[in-house]
Amino acid sequence: MINNKFKKLTEIRQALNSKFYERENEVEGILVALLSRQHMLMIGPAGTAKSALSAELAKIVRGTTYFQWLLTKFSTPEEVFGPLSLKGLEQGVYKRVTAAKMPEAHLVFLDEIFKANSAILNSLLTLINERLFYNDGAPIQAPLMSVIGASNEFPEEGEGLDALFDRFLLRFEIDLIADETSFVSMMKGVGQNQQMPSMTMEELVQLQLLTDRVLIPEEVYEILSKIRVELRDEGIRPSDRRFKQSLSVLQAKALVNGRQVVNVDDIAILENALWETVDQKDAVSFIIRNHAHDIVTNTLHSIQNEANEVFYAILQDQSPGAGMEATQKMAALVSDLNKLKSHNQSRKADIDVVLDKVTSIQHEVLNSIIEPWYLDAPNDKRASTSIFFKM
């Protein structure tokens, strides 16, 4: 059952990537936002498929209530939250009719979000952060899962939009298509008429619950702590809340990639989450990328490459000295893999795959050493050696 859910996520991701050129990071980001119930911001020029990507995702999840609106400095609360009830006003009740508006939506796309004026801002902040909408003073729980915000530019300092900017955990800068082949394919409409996969709201909720159960290894917590220290050394101080929320992003990224355990390299997505101002982006990206490499995977590649080198070396030189050195190296590599496995139980399956390969190479090395010696040895030595290896 879980594998079927992973397969559906993969199909949706591939279909979106086929339809929206050079938007792989944003496609992953919007799926991660939806699974983790977080909010995502896309900043870039007009005509870069920001609204189209959001609307397509809403179509994919059948049963989603979707709300989309372009904000301007003249936008009114009625446009976003619904008009006042005339019947209510007659009775002295200040209540909005929220049908088909943001308070009743699961997925929301707000274009030019930083054009939101003060008349809208307070209710918008509460709705985004707490999923509550105050209607006639009474808090109403909203079904909101994710808000996808878009803007052509970053908010300027002093506009009073810092709190709104902070509500978006994931922030992606998006640009025009760069590759000419992709540009021509987009112009021709390649991939636009394909049958898109779909899922139900029930399946999405199940995936969100699975996301909550994705395991975060101790190693990931330790690396996040190191990242926090290095960011502070640079004068960059993401809030404790932002770090805490980032855990759900890591869990969702693992699930989008078909895993139920967070890997160290999943941390790379946090370069879109842990900066506060534009001038911090490069420093944050450098620090996170420096830590977001999968140490276990790199070690496995290194050990397997070394095992291959030992095997090819012994094929060239089968002298007793070379044979002894090769035997010792292979034994050491097998020992290193067993130690690696004992300290990384969450990666046991990956390590066992390499351990089987290295053990097989170890046997090949032993055979390449023993067979020539065995054929040239006297009969009595052959007999004693045969007895030894049978044991």
VMD Tcl script that draws the C-alpha trace (Angstrom):
set ca {
  {0.00 0.00 0.00}
  {2.79 2.42 0.94}
  {4.67 1.58 -2.25}
  {1.56 2.47 -4.27}
  {1.44 5.87 -2.58}
  {5.13 6.44 -3.32}
  {4.49 5.45 -6.93}
  {1.64 7.96 -7.23}
  {3.80 10.75 -5.84}
  {6.52 9.87 -8.34}
  {4.02 9.89 -11.22}
  {2.70 13.31 -10.20}
  {6.20 14.72 -9.87}
  {7.29 13.38 -13.26}
  {4.13 14.64 -14.95}
  {4.57 18.14 -13.54}
  {8.24 18.18 -14.55}
  {7.27 17.15 -18.07}
  {4.73 19.94 -18.31}
  {6.67 22.75 -16.62}
  {10.17 23.13 -18.03}
  {13.09 23.92 -15.71}
  {10.83 23.92 -12.68}
  {12.10 20.75 -11.00}
  {13.00 22.53 -7.75}
  {9.68 24.34 -7.60}
  {7.74 21.15 -8.39}
  {9.50 19.37 -5.54}
  {8.98 22.41 -3.33}
  {5.24 22.66 -3.93}
  {4.78 18.93 -3.25}
  {6.89 19.22 -0.10}
  {4.83 22.23 1.02}
  {1.58 20.36 0.51}
  {2.73 17.19 2.31}
  {4.20 19.14 5.22}
  {1.25 21.60 5.39}
  {3.67 24.49 5.03}
  {3.55 27.58 2.82}
  {5.70 28.36 -0.20}
  {6.69 31.59 -1.90}
  {7.83 31.94 -5.53}
  {9.57 35.16 -6.49}
  {10.32 35.98 -10.10}
  {9.19 37.77 -13.26}
  {5.70 37.47 -14.68}
  {5.05 34.62 -17.08}
  {7.16 32.00 -15.32}
  {4.32 29.53 -14.59}
  {3.92 30.37 -10.91}
  {0.13 30.42 -10.94}
  {-0.11 27.65 -13.55}
  {1.89 25.24 -11.39}
  {-0.28 25.92 -8.37}
  {-3.53 25.57 -10.34}
  {-2.33 22.31 -11.91}
  {-1.60 20.84 -8.51}
  {-5.10 21.76 -7.35}
  {-6.53 19.88 -10.34}
  {-4.39 16.83 -9.57}
  {-5.76 16.53 -6.03}
  {-9.41 15.75 -6.68}
  {-11.82 17.26 -4.17}
  {-9.53 20.19 -3.36}
  {-11.20 23.51 -2.69}
  {-8.93 25.98 -4.47}
  {-8.83 29.75 -4.16}
  {-6.73 32.02 -6.37}
  {-6.53 35.80 -6.30}
  {-4.38 38.63 -7.61}
  {-3.81 41.18 -4.87}
  {-3.37 44.90 -5.49}
  {-3.03 47.82 -3.13}
  {-6.73 48.45 -3.77}
  {-7.86 44.90 -2.94}
  {-10.60 44.71 -0.32}
  {-11.26 42.14 2.41}
  {-14.47 41.17 0.57}
  {-12.43 39.89 -2.39}
  {-10.34 37.55 -0.25}
  {-12.52 36.66 2.73}
  {-16.04 37.13 1.37}
  {-18.70 39.87 1.41}
  {-20.59 40.90 4.50}
  {-23.89 39.14 5.03}
  {-26.71 41.60 4.35}
  {-29.09 39.60 6.53}
  {-26.52 39.64 9.28}
  {-26.12 43.41 9.02}
  {-29.88 43.84 9.35}
  {-29.62 41.98 12.65}
  {-26.52 43.92 13.74}
  {-24.18 40.98 13.05}
  {-20.91 41.77 11.27}
  {-20.42 38.41 9.52}
  {-18.85 37.49 6.20}
  {-20.14 34.95 3.67}
  {-16.96 32.92 3.16}
  {-18.22 30.46 0.52}
  {-15.73 30.09 -2.37}
  {-13.27 32.40 -0.60}
  {-9.95 31.85 1.19}
  {-11.35 30.85 4.62}
  {-12.93 27.73 3.06}
  {-10.06 26.70 0.75}
  {-7.60 23.82 1.12}
  {-5.06 25.22 -1.32}
  {-4.60 28.94 -1.97}
  {-2.60 30.86 -4.55}
  {-2.12 34.56 -3.88}
  {-0.42 36.46 -6.68}
  {1.48 39.66 -5.91}
  {1.12 38.80 -2.26}
  {3.19 41.75 -1.06}
  {0.60 44.12 -2.49}
  {-1.63 43.14 0.44}
  {-2.78 46.26 2.26}
  {-3.35 46.77 5.97}
  {-7.10 46.09 5.61}
  {-6.30 42.53 4.55}
  {-2.99 41.88 6.28}
  {-4.02 41.06 9.87}
  {-6.68 38.53 8.89}
  {-4.32 37.07 6.29}
  {-1.54 36.56 8.83}
  {-3.81 34.79 11.29}
  {-5.32 32.60 8.60}
  {-1.93 31.59 7.17}
  {-0.25 30.94 10.51}
  {-2.99 29.62 12.77}
  {-5.54 28.41 10.18}
  {-8.14 30.52 11.97}
  {-10.51 33.09 10.54}
  {-12.35 35.42 12.91}
  {-15.88 35.94 11.63}
  {-17.91 38.34 13.73}
  {-15.28 37.87 16.43}
  {-15.68 34.09 16.55}
  {-12.66 31.96 15.51}
  {-13.48 29.56 12.68}
  {-11.09 26.69 11.94}
  {-10.07 26.87 8.28}
  {-9.30 23.72 6.23}
  {-6.22 25.45 4.78}
  {-3.28 23.17 3.99}
  {-0.91 25.40 2.04}
  {-0.70 28.92 0.69}
  {1.39 29.39 -2.43}
  {2.41 33.02 -2.67}
  {3.93 34.73 -5.68}
  {5.56 38.06 -6.31}
  {7.61 39.71 -9.03}
  {9.94 41.14 -6.39}
  {10.97 40.89 -2.77}
  {9.23 43.16 -0.26}
  {11.11 46.33 0.54}
  {12.19 47.18 4.07}
  {9.90 49.46 5.99}
  {6.71 48.32 4.25}
  {5.51 46.38 7.29}
  {5.53 43.07 5.44}
  {8.18 41.25 7.48}
  {5.60 39.15 9.33}
  {3.91 38.12 6.07}
  {7.26 37.22 4.48}
  {8.13 35.14 7.55}
  {4.93 33.07 7.19}
  {6.39 31.39 4.08}
  {8.77 28.67 5.22}
  {9.87 27.77 1.68}
  {11.05 30.51 -0.66}
  {12.12 29.93 -4.25}
  {13.52 32.40 -6.74}
  {12.18 31.52 -10.18}
  {13.42 32.76 -13.56}
  {12.66 32.54 -17.26}
  {13.54 29.31 -19.09}
  {17.29 29.33 -19.74}
  {17.91 26.30 -21.97}
  {16.99 26.88 -25.63}
  {15.87 23.30 -26.20}
  {13.47 23.56 -23.26}
  {12.30 26.96 -24.54}
  {11.49 25.54 -27.99}
  {9.69 22.56 -26.43}
  {7.64 24.95 -24.32}
  {6.79 27.02 -27.42}
  {5.67 23.88 -29.26}
  {3.54 22.82 -26.30}
  {5.38 19.53 -25.84}
  {3.92 17.71 -22.82}
  {0.96 20.08 -22.46}
  {-1.68 17.59 -23.60}
  {-0.53 14.59 -21.59}
  {-2.90 12.83 -19.24}
  {-2.12 14.05 -15.74}
  {-2.22 11.64 -12.80}
  {-4.47 12.36 -9.86}
  {-5.10 11.56 -6.23}
  {-8.03 12.06 -3.90}
  {-8.13 14.29 -0.86}
  {-8.23 11.14 1.27}
  {-5.00 9.92 -0.33}
  {-3.37 13.30 0.26}
  {-4.33 13.24 3.93}
  {-2.88 9.73 4.24}
  {0.37 10.95 2.66}
  {0.47 13.86 5.10}
  {0.09 11.41 7.98}
  {2.88 9.27 6.50}
  {5.02 12.40 6.29}
  {4.56 12.97 10.03}
  {5.93 9.48 10.68}
  {9.08 9.76 8.54}
  {12.09 8.99 10.74}
  {14.67 11.72 11.36}
  {18.01 10.12 12.36}
  {20.11 11.59 15.16}
  {22.78 12.51 12.63}
  {20.40 14.96 10.94}
  {19.61 16.72 14.23}
  {23.35 17.07 14.94}
  {24.01 18.58 11.50}
  {21.14 21.05 11.90}
  {22.69 22.14 15.20}
  {26.04 22.71 13.47}
  {24.32 24.68 10.71}
  {22.62 26.86 13.34}
  {25.96 27.64 14.99}
  {27.64 28.51 11.67}
  {24.72 30.71 10.64}
  {24.96 32.58 13.95}
  {28.67 33.12 13.36}
  {27.64 34.90 10.14}
  {25.07 37.00 12.00}
  {22.17 35.01 10.54}
  {19.61 33.96 13.15}
  {16.62 31.97 11.89}
  {14.06 31.60 14.67}
  {13.71 28.41 16.69}
  {10.22 28.13 15.20}
  {11.63 28.16 11.65}
  {14.11 25.39 12.51}
  {11.35 23.35 14.12}
  {9.07 23.76 11.11}
  {11.94 22.78 8.83}
  {11.81 19.24 10.22}
  {8.45 18.69 8.51}
  {10.00 19.89 5.24}
  {12.80 17.32 5.56}
  {10.25 14.58 6.27}
  {8.18 15.59 3.24}
  {11.25 15.72 0.99}
  {12.18 12.19 2.01}
  {8.64 10.96 1.28}
  {8.54 12.72 -2.12}
  {11.71 10.77 -2.93}
  {10.16 7.46 -1.86}
  {11.82 7.13 1.54}
  {10.57 6.83 5.10}
  {13.86 8.02 6.59}
  {15.42 11.46 6.16}
  {18.86 11.44 4.55}
  {21.55 14.02 5.20}
  {21.34 15.24 1.61}
  {17.66 16.16 2.18}
  {18.98 19.09 4.23}
  {19.88 20.84 0.96}
  {16.26 22.01 0.56}
  {16.69 24.20 3.64}
  {18.74 26.66 1.62}
  {15.26 27.82 0.59}
  {14.10 28.17 4.19}
  {16.74 29.44 6.60}
  {17.48 32.93 5.27}
  {15.66 36.06 6.37}
  {16.91 38.72 3.95}
  {18.07 38.56 0.34}
  {21.66 39.44 1.21}
  {21.82 36.33 3.44}
  {20.92 33.88 0.67}
  {24.41 33.12 -0.61}
  {25.90 32.61 2.85}
  {23.03 30.35 3.91}
  {23.27 28.35 0.70}
  {27.02 27.85 1.12}
  {26.75 26.68 4.74}
  {23.87 24.30 4.08}
  {25.37 22.78 0.95}
  {28.61 22.26 2.82}
  {26.76 20.06 5.32}
  {24.11 18.53 3.06}
  {26.21 15.80 1.59}
  {25.40 12.22 2.43}
  {28.40 11.00 4.41}
  {27.23 7.39 4.36}
  {26.73 7.36 0.58}
  {30.11 9.00 -0.01}
  {31.78 6.44 2.26}
  {30.05 3.56 0.47}
  {31.20 4.84 -2.92}
  {34.73 5.27 -1.61}
  {34.87 1.74 -0.16}
  {33.43 0.14 -3.29}
  {35.88 2.01 -5.51}
  {38.78 0.94 -3.32}
  {37.61 -2.68 -3.43}
  {37.50 -2.54 -7.23}
  {41.01 -1.07 -7.32}
  {42.34 -3.85 -5.09}
  {40.76 -6.48 -7.34}
  {42.17 -5.03 -10.56}
  {45.60 -4.62 -8.94}
  {45.75 -8.29 -7.91}
  {44.87 -9.36 -11.43}
  {48.00 -7.53 -12.61}
  {50.29 -8.67 -9.80}
  {49.70 -12.08 -8.23}
  {52.92 -12.25 -6.26}
  {52.74 -13.49 -2.63}
  {53.49 -9.98 -1.32}
  {50.76 -8.37 -3.41}
  {48.38 -11.15 -2.43}
  {49.00 -10.61 1.27}
  {48.50 -6.84 0.92}
  {45.28 -7.30 -1.09}
  {43.89 -9.76 1.48}
  {44.57 -7.35 4.33}
  {42.98 -4.41 2.46}
  {39.81 -6.35 1.65}
  {39.47 -7.54 5.25}
  {39.84 -3.92 6.40}
  {37.16 -2.73 3.94}
  {34.70 -5.38 5.14}
  {35.45 -4.38 8.73}
  {34.85 -0.68 7.88}
  {31.48 -1.53 6.34}
  {30.40 -3.49 9.39}
  {31.37 -0.56 11.64}
  {29.50 1.83 9.36}
  {26.41 -0.36 9.59}
  {26.55 -0.55 13.38}
  {26.51 3.27 13.59}
  {23.94 3.85 10.85}
  {21.12 1.36 11.34}
  {18.72 3.55 9.33}
  {20.93 2.91 6.28}
  {21.39 -0.81 6.90}
  {19.80 -1.83 3.59}
  {22.08 0.46 1.56}
  {25.18 -0.66 3.43}
  {24.28 -4.35 3.07}
  {24.10 -3.96 -0.72}
  {27.68 -2.66 -0.82}
  {28.79 -5.17 1.82}
  {27.58 -8.03 -0.40}
  {29.47 -6.61 -3.38}
  {32.68 -6.06 -1.41}
  {32.46 -9.52 0.18}
  {32.05 -11.00 -3.30}
  {35.13 -9.10 -4.47}
  {36.99 -10.32 -1.39}
  {36.23 -13.92 -2.38}
  {37.37 -13.21 -5.94}
  {40.62 -11.76 -4.62}
  {41.20 -14.82 -2.45}
  {40.46 -17.12 -5.39}
  {42.83 -15.24 -7.67}
  {45.58 -15.62 -5.06}
  {44.92 -19.22 -4.06}
  {44.18 -20.82 -7.43}
  {47.62 -20.25 -9.08}
  {49.39 -21.27 -5.89}
  {47.13 -24.33 -5.49}
  {47.78 -25.58 -9.04}
  {51.55 -25.25 -8.62}
  {51.69 -26.72 -5.11}
  {52.69 -30.32 -4.28}
  {49.89 -32.81 -3.70}
  {50.29 -32.86 0.08}
  {49.99 -29.08 0.26}
  {46.87 -29.18 -1.96}
  {45.23 -31.70 0.33}
  {45.87 -29.68 3.50}
  {44.64 -26.47 1.82}
  {41.41 -28.18 0.64}
  {40.70 -29.36 4.17}
  {41.32 -25.83 5.50}
  {38.86 -24.10 3.08}
  {36.16 -26.73 3.65}
  {36.25 -25.83 7.31}
}
mol new
graphics top color blue
foreach p $ca { graphics top sphere $p radius 0.5 }
foreach p [lrange $ca 0 end-1] q [lrange $ca 1 end] { graphics top cylinder $p $q radius 0.2 }
display resetview
